């Protein structure tokens, strides 16, 4: 009888151990998926040349010219980028096929607003105010889409584009938003979608590109005045996807990375504040586009410069002490904070060495990426989001362009997100 009892107890113990092991591996954070070298790749600029990093391997893929604005196609098989002979020259649009290691010149004199389709390997681009589309399977065969446009973005379905045009050359003329529907073997069809009324005393000349909320219910964009005014303030606006509700929300700098939708609902995070200096009066806010409820999260005495969402309740921001004293290149550089919207808990998550600052946070596959910069040297760092253990992922990339301490990191770094 004793032996039987021992066997029964032994079996129960084994089952308990197996259950503990199962529960442990079920609920512990996924370390494997969070490893920075798993299914992650980046395009970046080093010494003005284009480089790739795939897993832990770095590859230089251009040998001449001045490269900026790398952008991944939706499936990560292509990169588009701008190239000129030297800094200050007009840019030409090029594409690079990652699989066959070949470069293709697309078009000369292209603006920096070129965009990949959200679900096909085709690209839209502007030459002056004319909009074209090129399918990568039909290189050299441009499709003219629209003339005299100010800006554009792809529709979320990929079957067309949203464009902005001015009703007339007058600065105070209305801005017209139209949908361009692409049709096989036929000319694109243009349907007027919404007219933004411009007051007599306003000088609005354009819009930014357009960004849809992840539930596809709202569109965010900037109303952009003349160049001198735009440097100090632009109007953040939202438009319902059915074209029935339009709201002017706040004033902010002309920086597209400074307004981003939450991952799963119509909640917009953005950095408000007028004045071209990034070290003064720049505050992180959120907007519920449905209710127009607006909240501010930046403490008094601080400014926020970059942001990214981790989930619907968590944001990361690049924050520094507010300062208007002395020269710009002597003012405090930012560090990263994690913000919980549910209880407004704000936690410092990085501590760079003196004279370095942390910019452009991004969350991909349970990893937080950011750029550490001392205004001369820049590196890409990474850490798991669930336990900060930072390490350098890419050393020595070019610094992005800086305008009054507002750094344009999209010029030199593009992380493939797998969307």
VENTABEL-V658024 format. One record per helix or strand of 2 or more residues. SS is the DSSP state (~ for helix, > for strand). FROM is the first residue (numbers start at 0). TO is the last residue. Records with the same first field share a line. If there is no record, write none. Layout:
SS=FROM-TO + FROM-TO
//
This chain:
~=1-26 + 30-33 + 135-137 + 226-229 + 255-257 + 327-329 + 408-410
>=40-45 + 48-53 + 56-59 + 65-71 + 77-83 + 91-96 + 101-107 + 109-115 + 121-126 + 129-134 + 142-145 + 150-153 + 159-165 + 174-182 + 185-195 + 203-206 + 210-211 + 217-224 + 233-239 + 245-251 + 258-260 + 266-271 + 282-287 + 292-295 + 301-310 + 313-320 + 334-339 + 344-347 + 356-363 + 366-372 + 377-383 + 390-396 + 400-402 + 405-407 + 412-414
//
